[in-house]
């Protein structure tokens, strides 16, 4: 960890929104991922487009994008950001069996966009669960993590 202090605490230890007023505007990007593990039959149902609620992949992609756009409403102390681009990719992985969700977000701003990428992944995974839970309540959402971020004072970072 390069900076061990918690940025969302004031001098008295109280929760506080970070003051970004003096920070420079830079191009910032972040990518996150998550997995939804499920029975092979559930994965096949999703692949075939046979879920009773509709096209799981398309709905989850839209839900992820919408989630990213509302991050500041969901996560306390997050700044609202003018997101320039959010891409949600959903890959069926029979070897798991399950679905890998990846979200990449970009903004030119004074604060990072990691939370938007992570929220997009989380909401997309939850949507996949919701749309398939009638046939597989054993699904597991796991592995939600930041893969990479760039921009800002701390520069480029990639998960090990």
MIVEXGU-187519 format. One record per atom (N, C-alpha, C, O): y, z, x; residue in three letters. Coordinates in steps of 0.1 Angstrom, whole numbers, plus 2048, in hexadecimal, padded with zeros to 3 digits. Layout:
YZXALA;...
//
This chain:
7F4800808UNK;800800800UNK;80C800809UNK;80E809811UNK;8157F6806UNK;8217F580FUNK;82C7FF80BUNK;833803814UNK;82D8027FFUNK;83880B7FAUNK;8328157F1UNK;82F8127E5UNK;8308227F5UNK;82882C7EEUNK;8308327E3UNK;82A83A7DBUNK;83D8307E2UNK;8458367D7UNK;84382F7CAUNK;8428237CAUNK;8448377BFUNK;8438317B2UNK;85182D7AEUNK;85A8357ADUNK;8538207AAUNK;86081B7A8UNK;86581E79AUNK;87181D797UNK;85D822791UNK;861825783UNK;863834781UNK;863839775UNK;86683B78CUNK;86A84A78BUNK;87884C791UNK;87A84679CUNK;88085378AUNK;88D856790UNK;88C86279AUNK;88186779CUNK;8978667A0UNK;8978717AAUNK;89187E7A5UNK;88C8867ACUNK;892880797UNK;88C88C791UNK;87E88B78DUNK;878894787UNK;87887F78FUNK;86A87D78BUNK;86887877DUNK;85D878778UNK;873874777UNK;873870769UNK;871861768UNK;875859771UNK;86A85C75EUNK;86884E75CUNK;87584775AUNK;87E84C753UNK;87783C761UNK;884835761UNK;881826763UNK;87982276BUNK;88981E75DUNK;88980F75FUNK;88F80C76CUNK;89A81176FUNK;889804774UNK;88E800781UNK;89B7F877FUNK;89C7EF777UNK;8A57FB787UNK;8B27F4787UNK;8B17E8790UNK;8AF7E979CUNK;8B17DC78AUNK;8B07D0791UNK;8BD7C8793UNK;8BD7BD798UNK;8C87CF78FUNK;8D57C978FUNK;8D97C379DUNK;8E07B979DUNK;8D67CA7A8UNK;8DA7C57B5UNK;8CF7BC7BCUNK;8D27B87C7UNK;8C47BA7B5UNK;8BA7B27BCUNK;8BD7A37BBUNK;8C479F7B2UNK;8B879B7C4UNK;8BA78D7C4UNK;8B17867BAUNK;8A578B7B8UNK;8B577B7B4UNK;8AD7737ACUNK;8A476B7B6UNK;8A97637BEUNK;89776B7B4UNK;88E7637BCUNK;88375E7B2UNK;8817637A7UNK;87D7537B7UNK;87274E7AFUNK;8667577B1UNK;8627597BDUNK;86075B7A6UNK;8557657A7UNK;84976079FUNK;84B75A794UNK;83D7617A4UNK;83175C79EUNK;82776779FUNK;82776F7A8UNK;81E767795UNK;812771796UNK;80776B78FUNK;808763785UNK;7FB76E793UNK;7EE76978DUNK;7E577678CUNK;7E477E795UNK;7DF777780UNK;7D678277DUNK;7C977C777UNK;7C9770773UNK;7BF784777UNK;7B2780770UNK;7AB78B769UNK;7AF79776BUNK;7A2788761UNK;79A79175AUNK;78D78A755UNK;78D77E754UNK;783792751UNK;77678D74DUNK;77379373FUNK;77679F73DUNK;76C78B737UNK;76679072BUNK;75778D72DUNK;75378172CUNK;74F79772FUNK;740796730UNK;73A796722UNK;73E79E71AUNK;73078E720UNK;72A78D713UNK;71C788714UNK;71778471FUNK;715788709UNK;707782708UNK;70877370AUNK;71276D706UNK;6FE76D710UNK;6FD75F712UNK;6FF757705UNK;70574D704UNK;6F975D6FAUNK;6FB7566EDUNK;7097566E8UNK;70D74D6E1UNK;7107616EBUNK;71E7616E7UNK;7277576EEUNK;72F7506E9UNK;7247566FBUNK;72B74C704UNK;72873E6FEUNK;7317366FEUNK;71B73B6FBUNK;71872E6F5UNK;71F72B6E8UNK;7237206E5UNK;7207366E0UNK;7287346D3UNK;7367306D6UNK;73C7286CFUNK;73C7376E0UNK;74A7346E3UNK;74B7256E9UNK;75471E6E5UNK;7427226F1UNK;7427146F7UNK;74070A6EDUNK;7476FF6EDUNK;73870C6E3UNK;7357036D8UNK;7407026CDUNK;7406FA6C5UNK;74A70C6CEUNK;75470C6C4UNK;74F7116B7UNK;75570D6ACUNK;7457196B7UNK;73E71D6AAUNK;74272B6A5UNK;73C73069CUNK;74D7316ABUNK;75173F6A6UNK;75773D699UNK;75F734696UNK;754747690UNK;759746682UNK;768747681UNK;76E742678UNK;76E74E68BUNK;77D74F68BUNK;784743691UNK;790742690UNK;77D739696UNK;78372D69CUNK;78172B6AAUNK;7787316B0UNK;78A7236B0UNK;78971F6BEUNK;78D72B6C7UNK;79972D6C9UNK;7847326CCUNK;78773E6D4UNK;78F73C6E0UNK;7997436E3UNK;78C7316E7UNK;79472E6F4UNK;7A272B6F1UNK;7AB7306F8UNK;7A57226E7UNK;7B371E6E4UNK;7BB72A6DFUNK;7C672C6E3UNK;7B57326D6UNK;7BC73D6D1UNK;7BF7486DCUNK;7CA74D6DCUNK;7B574A6E4UNK;7B77546EFUNK;7C274F6F9UNK;7CA7576FEUNK;7C27426FCUNK;7CD73D705UNK;7DA73F6FFUNK;7E3744706UNK;7DC73C6F2UNK;7E973E6EBUNK;7EC74D6EBUNK;7F87516EDUNK;7E37556E8UNK;7E57646E7UNK;7EA7696F5UNK;7F37726F6UNK;7E4764700UNK;7E876870DUNK;7F6765710UNK;7FE76D716UNK;7FA75870DUNK;80875470FUNK;81175D707UNK;81B76170CUNK;80E75F6FAUNK;8167676F2UNK;8177766F7UNK;82277C6F7UNK;80C77B6FCUNK;80C788702UNK;81578970EUNK;81D79370FUNK;81577F717UNK;81E77F722UNK;82C78071EUNK;834787724UNK;830778714UNK;83E77770FUNK;842784709UNK;84F787708UNK;83978D705UNK;83D79A6FFUNK;83A7A6707UNK;83B7B1702UNK;8387A4714UNK;8347AF71DUNK;83E7BA71CUNK;83A7C671CUNK;84B7B771DUNK;8557C171DUNK;8557CA710UNK;85A7D5710UNK;84F7C4705UNK;84E7CC6F9UNK;8427D56F9UNK;8417DF6F1UNK;8387D2701UNK;82C7D9702UNK;82B7E470DUNK;8257EE70BUNK;8317E1718UNK;82F7EA724UNK;83D7F1726UNK;8477EA729UNK;83D7FE725UNK;84A805727UNK;850802735UNK;84880173EUNK;85D801735UNK;8657FF741UNK;8647F1747UNK;86A7EF752UNK;85D7E8741UNK;85D7DA746UNK;86A7D3741UNK;86E7D5736UNK;8707CB74AUNK;87B7C3747UNK;8777B773FUNK;86D7B1742UNK;87F7B3735UNK;87D7A672FUNK;88079B739UNK;88A79B73FUNK;87779173AUNK;879786744UNK;87977973DUNK;872776733UNK;882770742UNK;88276273DUNK;87675A744UNK;87975274DUNK;86A75B73FUNK;85F755745UNK;861746745UNK;86474073BUNK;85F740750UNK;860731752UNK;85372A74FUNK;85371F749UNK;848731752UNK;83B72A750UNK;83073574FUNK;83073F757UNK;827734746UNK;81B73C745UNK;80F733742UNK;80F72B739UNK;80573474BUNK;7F972B749UNK;7ED735748UNK;7EB73E750UNK;7E673373DUNK;7DA73C73BUNK;7CE73273BUNK;7CD729733UNK;7C5735745UNK;7B972C746UNK;7AD735743UNK;7AC741746UNK;7A472F73BUNK;798736736UNK;78C72E73AUNK;78A722736UNK;783734742UNK;77772D747UNK;76B734742UNK;76A740743UNK;76172C73DUNK;754731739UNK;74C732745UNK;74A72874CUNK;74673E747UNK;73D73F753UNK;72F74474FUNK;72D75074EUNK;72673B74EUNK;71873E749UNK;711748753UNK;70975074EUNK;715748760UNK;70E751769UNK;712760766UNK;70A76976AUNK;71D763760UNK;72077175DUNK;717778753UNK;712782757UNK;714773748UNK;71B769740UNK;72876F73AUNK;72977B737UNK;732766739UNK;73F76B734UNK;74A761736UNK;747755739UNK;756766735UNK;76275E735UNK;76B764740UNK;76E770740UNK;77175B749UNK;77B75F752UNK;78875A74DUNK;78A74E74AUNK;79276374CUNK;79F760748UNK;7A9762754UNK;7A976C75BUNK;7B1758757UNK;7BA758761UNK;7C875475CUNK;7C974B754UNK;7D275C75FUNK;7E075975BUNK;7E9759767UNK;7E976176FUNK;7F274E767UNK;7FC74D771UNK;80974C76AUNK;80B745760UNK;81375476FUNK;820754769UNK;82B752774UNK;829756780UNK;83674C770UNK;841749779UNK;84E74C773UNK;85074A767UNK;85875277BUNK;865755776UNK;86E754782UNK;86A75678EUNK;87B750780UNK;88575278AUNK;88D75E785UNK;89475E77BUNK;88C76978CUNK;892776787UNK;893780792UNK;89177E79EUNK;89778C78EUNK;89A797797UNK;88E7A1797UNK;88F7AB79FUNK;88479F78FUNK;8787A8790UNK;86C7A078EUNK;86C795788UNK;8617A5792UNK;85479E792UNK;84E79B784UNK;8537A077AUNK;844793784UNK;83E78E778UNK;82F791777UNK;82878B770UNK;82B79B780UNK;81D79F780UNK;8197A4772UNK;80E7A176EUNK;8217AC76CUNK;81D7B275FUNK;81B7A8754UNK;8127A974CUNK;82279D755UNK;82179274BUNK;81378B74DUNK;80D788743UNK;81078975AUNK;80378275CUNK;7F778B758UNK;7EE787752UNK;7F879875BUNK;7EE7A2757UNK;7ED7A3748UNK;7E27A5743UNK;7F87A3741UNK;7F87A4733UNK;7F279872DUNK;7EB799723UNK;7F578C732UNK;7F078072DUNK;7E078172DUNK;7DA77D724UNK;7DB785739UNK;7CD78673AUNK;7C7790731UNK;7BD78D72AUNK;7CD79B730UNK;7C87A6727UNK;7C87A2718UNK;7BD7A4712UNK;7D279C714UNK;7D3797706UNK;7C978C703UNK;7C378C6F8UNK;7C878370CUNK;7BE77870BUNK;7B077E70AUNK;7A8779702UNK;7AC787713UNK;79F78D713UNK;79D795706UNK;792794700UNK;7A779C701UNK;7A57A36F4UNK;7A379A6E9UNK;79C79D6DFUNK;7AA78E6E9UNK;7A87846DFUNK;79A77E6DFUNK;79477C6D4UNK;79577C6EAUNK;7877776EBUNK;77E7816E5UNK;77577E6DDUNK;78078E6E9UNK;7777986E3UNK;7797986D4UNK;76F7996CCUNK;7857986CFUNK;7877996C0UNK;78178D6B9UNK;77B78F6AEUNK;7817816BFUNK;77C7766B8UNK;76D7756B8UNK;76776E6B0UNK;76677C6C1UNK;75877B6C3UNK;7517886C0UNK;7457896C0UNK;7587936BCUNK;7527A06BBUNK;7487A16AFUNK;73F7A96AFUNK;74A7986A5UNK;74079869AUNK;73279569EUNK;72879A698UNK;73078E6A9UNK;72378A6AEUNK;71F7926BBUNK;7137926BEUNK;7297986C1UNK;72579F6CEUNK;72F7AB6D1UNK;7397A96D7UNK;72C7B66CBUNK;7347C26CEUNK;7327C86DCUNK;7397D26DFUNK;7287C36E3UNK;7257C86F1UNK;72E7C16FBUNK;72D7C5707UNK;7377B86F7UNK;73F7B2701UNK;7477BC709UNK;74B7C7704UNK;74A7B9716UNK;7517C271EUNK;75D7BB725UNK;75B7B072AUNK;7697C0724UNK;7747BB72BUNK;7767C2738UNK;7767CF738UNK;7767BB743UNK;7767C2750UNK;77E7B975AUNK;7817AE758UNK;7807C0766UNK;7867B8771UNK;7947B3770UNK;7987AA777UNK;79C7B9767UNK;7AA7B5765UNK;7B17B9772UNK;7B27C5775UNK;7B77AF779UNK;7BD7B3786UNK;7C77A878AUNK;7C679C785UNK;7D17AC792UNK;7DA7A2798UNK;7D379B7A3UNK;7CD7A27ACUNK;7D478E7A4UNK;7CE7867AFUNK;7D87837B9UNK;7D57837C5UNK;7E47807B5UNK;7EF77B7BEUNK;7FC77D7B8UNK;7FE77C7ACUNK;80677F7C1UNK;81477F7BDUNK;81D77B7C8UNK;81977C7D4UNK;8287757C5UNK;8317707CFUNK;83F7717CAUNK;8427727BEUNK;8497727D3UNK;8577737D0UNK;85C7817D1UNK;85478B7D1UNK;8697837D1UNK;86F7907D2UNK;86E7967E0UNK;86A78F7EAUNK;8737A27E0UNK;8747AA7EDUNK;8677AB7F4UNK;8667AA801UNK;85C7AD7EDUNK;84F7B07F3UNK;8487A37F7UNK;83D7A47FEUNK;84D7987F3UNK;84778B7F8UNK;83A7887F1UNK;83778B7E5UNK;8317817F9UNK;82477C7F4UNK;8197877F6UNK;81878D800UNK;8117887ECUNK;8057917ECUNK;7F978B7E6UNK;7FB7847DBUNK;7ED78C7ECUNK;7E17877E6UNK;7D77927E6UNK;7D679A7F0UNK;7CF7937DBUNK;7C579D7DAUNK;7BA79B7E5UNK;7B778F7E8UNK;7B47A67EAUNK;7A97A47F4UNK;79C7A27EDUNK;7927A07F4UNK;
//
